[in-house]
Amino acid sequence: MPNARNAFCPVHPPPVGHHRPSRLCMKPPSLCIKLTMESPYRCASSFRDAACRAPSQTTRPILVRTNRATVVLWMVLSAFAVIGIAPAMGSSERPNIVFIMADDLGWADVAFHGGNAPTPNLDRLAEQNLELRQHYVAPVCSPTRTGLLTGRCWSRFGITTPTNSQALPEETVTLPRALSSVGYDTCLIGKWHLGSLPKWGPGHFGFDHSYGSLAGGVSPWNHRYKKGPYSVTWHRDEELIEESGHVTDLLTNEAVRWIQSRGDSPFFLYVPYTAIHLPLKEPTVWLNQVPEAIEGDVARHYAASIMHLDDAVGQILAALNEKGVRERTLVVFTSDNGGSTVENNDSKYPDDDCPSGRLTGDNHPLRGGKGDVYEGGTRVPTIVSWPGRIRRGHVDDPVQIIDWMPTFCALAGFQPESTLRWDGTDLSAWLLEAEPIPTRSIYTAGPRWRSVSLRHGPWKLIETQNGKTTTHQLYNLGVDPTESSDLASEDPATLRQMLERLRHAQQKDRDSVVE
């Protein structure tokens, strides 16, 4: 029987013993197939793909539902196996993918950009691999996560602010769904924030295993989100749980265990940490290592959180080495937006006895920070590593978070239908062979579209709505990376060209992603 994981449309059936349905919908224009299985077995391990105890080896029929009829027996999946996708790379060359995302890490928060908190693991990763010095994300968290997992501008989904509601349509072809269809194991460990109830969790959008916060950043010790209906958010595979320990340690330990449990299949591990999002309260062991020159309670907790995160990255890299898969693993480290300087002890979070004072997020010399469409809000520290395959050094080519899905899919051998309409660009040839990236526009919708930006070549346009007033700023980042000299009034011709490009990008927002 053909392996359904190699079929284009249907999802692979979960292995015997998996205790929760796995779902995948590739959504061809006229057909939507979903596969579900209610298993009588319960996993003995915390990981779904670990060995499970079962009363027998007999499997039950699996229902395959289309939008017109219900067909019994999953044998029908074999009819679709002939549509399986041939990998662009040989199956032995397809990389494992580990994507590590910090939360609110500013441009100059890392030592390799002049930060005052030691980050030896990240420094080494940047020095020995490829640093992307113009990697763009959204100004805030949920939009960046939307862009990563869909390959589309977050504003196509109407997502421009942090959201606790379901962010993506159920039929969305997400990155884990695409990779799963060509044989990858998929896992999210950390902050989801694309739907803060279990029914909207990662497992419903393609992840085989998930753990961490369904909502946004949580208090570090009690693991609670903001007061309200989504406060209890810590989960394993959409089952809410209670655990003790610091959030960074819990996530790192889970990631290391998951790596150690891998078999022969390639894998996609997405680790969106909650560090260094407020509220911060670091363990004494890390506070004691903060340089004495850093003064102030919150400043020291902030530095300790960065150092703690750096150590976590080192542990994940060590786990890949110990497993013997480092040479076959593409690793990306980035942040979801720029650094923040808001109050740490936010009263909206359940009491965790966190220190009071403003965060010390540092985006210098870039302008702005979290929430802004200026460079300080959207340009973040980013490193890419695939030993022996990707060149070392640093590059200044503009890259955006939405480029990773088409890039990873190309490396994994997933070939989408044209109806996916990715906004991102496949950068695999640029990464592996240093082929130039065609000049394209990088569009960024800020919170509630009050400010939007568009970069094309060295030029960057910012449009801001303030009531009934619309203002424009124009910068040449090639000579003014700090956005200090507004040229909107001095160069009306370039301003008109950039406005035309912006209107084209905005029209796609109005067209809607859902057909």
HUJO-V722850 format. One record per residue. RES is the residue in one letter. SS is DSSP state (helix for helix, strand for strand, loop for the rest). PSI is psi in whole degrees, 0 to 359 (* if undefined). Layout:
# HUJO-V722850
res = (RES RES)
ss = (SS SS)
psi = (PSI PSI)
This chain:
# HUJO-V722850
res = (M P N A R N A F C P V H P P P V G H H R P S R L C M K P P S L C I K L T M E S P Y R C A S S F R D A A C R A P S Q T T R P I L V R T N R A T V V L W M V L S A F A V I G I A P A M G S S E R P N I V F I M A D D L G W A D V A F H G G N A P T P N L D R L A E Q N L E L R Q H Y V A P V C S P T R T G L L T G R C W S R F G I T T P T N S Q A L P E E T V T L P R A L S S V G Y D T C L I G K W H L G S L P K W G P G H F G F D H S Y G S L A G G V S P W N H R Y K K G P Y S V T W H R D E E L I E E S G H V T D L L T N E A V R W I Q S R G D S P F F L Y V P Y T A I H L P L K E P T V W L N Q V P E A I E G D V A R H Y A A S I M H L D D A V G Q I L A A L N E K G V R E R T L V V F T S D N G G S T V E N N D S K Y P D D D C P S G R L T G D N H P L R G G K G D V Y E G G T R V P T I V S W P G R I R R G H V D D P V Q I I D W M P T F C A L A G F Q P E S T L R W D G T D L S A W L L E A E P I P T R S I Y T A G P R W R S V S L R H G P W K L I E T Q N G K T T T H Q L Y N L G V D P T E S S D L A S E D P A T L R Q M L E R L R H A Q Q K D R D S V V E)
ss = (loop loop loop helix helix helix loop loop loop loop loop loop loop loop loop loop loop loop loop loop loop loop loop loop loop loop loop strand loop loop strand loop loop strand strand strand loop loop loop loop loop strand loop loop loop loop loop loop loop loop loop loop strand loop loop loop loop loop loop loop loop loop strand strand strand loop loop loop loop strand strand loop loop helix helix helix helix helix helix helix helix helix helix loop loop loop loop loop loop loop loop loop loop loop loop strand strand strand strand strand strand strand loop loop loop loop loop loop loop loop helix helix helix loop loop loop loop loop loop helix helix helix helix helix helix helix helix helix loop strand strand strand loop loop strand strand loop loop loop loop helix helix helix helix helix helix helix helix helix helix loop loop loop helix helix helix helix loop loop loop loop loop loop loop loop loop loop loop loop loop loop loop loop loop helix helix helix helix helix helix helix loop loop loop strand strand strand strand strand strand strand loop loop loop loop loop loop helix helix helix loop helix helix helix helix loop loop loop strand strand strand strand strand loop loop loop loop loop loop loop loop loop loop strand loop strand loop loop loop loop loop strand loop strand strand strand loop loop strand strand loop loop loop loop loop loop helix helix helix helix helix helix helix helix helix helix helix helix helix helix loop loop loop loop loop loop strand strand strand strand strand strand loop loop loop loop loop loop loop loop loop loop loop helix helix helix helix loop loop loop loop loop loop loop loop loop helix helix helix helix helix helix helix helix helix helix helix helix helix helix helix helix helix helix helix helix helix helix helix helix helix helix helix loop loop helix helix helix strand strand strand strand strand strand strand loop loop loop loop loop loop loop strand loop loop loop loop loop strand loop loop loop loop loop loop loop loop strand loop loop loop loop loop loop loop loop loop loop loop loop loop loop loop loop helix helix helix helix strand loop loop loop strand strand strand loop loop loop loop loop loop loop strand strand strand loop loop loop strand strand loop loop helix helix helix helix helix helix helix helix helix helix loop loop loop loop loop helix helix helix loop loop loop loop loop loop loop helix helix helix helix helix helix loop loop loop loop loop loop loop strand strand strand strand strand loop helix helix helix loop strand strand strand strand strand strand loop loop strand strand strand strand strand strand strand strand loop loop strand strand strand strand strand strand strand strand loop loop loop loop loop loop loop loop loop loop loop loop loop loop loop helix helix helix helix helix helix helix helix helix helix helix helix helix helix helix helix helix helix helix helix loop loop loop loop)
psi = (132 148 120 344 341 3 151 311 303 157 152 142 145 145 158 131 349 134 1 144 148 138 141 133 113 349 66 165 324 9 135 112 131 140 130 151 127 108 141 359 159 130 136 344 163 346 136 328 13 168 137 150 136 145 338 171 12 126 157 163 147 135 131 117 132 179 2 330 166 125 134 149 124 357 337 340 333 335 337 350 334 347 4 149 130 126 143 330 159 150 329 345 348 128 151 154 124 118 111 125 120 165 115 30 118 164 316 20 343 148 326 356 18 7 156 354 128 131 67 323 316 323 314 319 318 319 323 1 215 119 130 109 357 63 124 142 186 164 343 176 298 319 318 317 323 314 318 313 357 342 14 155 133 330 343 334 2 17 106 357 166 138 139 348 169 122 325 143 147 330 4 132 94 167 312 325 316 312 323 324 344 26 8 141 141 141 136 126 108 219 119 291 36 24 107 13 153 325 348 17 177 326 338 358 25 352 129 324 141 152 141 222 122 329 217 215 146 160 137 335 324 353 33 140 185 152 137 197 346 11 315 108 348 131 163 118 47 10 118 134 164 132 162 153 163 141 319 320 318 315 318 315 320 318 317 316 320 318 316 334 0 148 224 344 146 158 155 115 118 119 86 97 157 343 134 39 146 160 144 137 101 153 154 324 328 324 325 344 357 134 141 334 341 117 153 139 306 321 322 321 323 312 319 323 320 316 320 315 317 317 323 317 318 321 321 317 321 321 322 319 314 328 345 24 7 320 343 16 125 122 133 134 132 186 158 341 181 175 157 153 31 174 131 312 66 125 348 341 143 145 124 18 48 148 148 146 167 143 158 37 136 115 11 139 12 154 140 188 201 133 346 152 2 167 324 341 339 350 120 158 130 134 140 135 126 93 129 353 324 136 162 161 210 153 152 13 134 127 149 156 329 350 341 324 308 328 310 320 321 316 330 345 13 125 111 162 155 337 351 329 53 140 336 170 139 114 14 318 328 319 314 328 5 28 142 149 128 144 127 165 140 111 134 118 122 180 123 24 15 327 136 156 158 127 136 113 225 351 141 127 135 126 129 132 123 91 236 3 133 129 156 142 142 127 146 97 341 328 351 66 344 5 55 336 102 121 12 318 340 339 71 331 312 323 316 316 317 324 322 317 321 317 324 316 320 329 325 328 316 336 336 141 337 125 *)
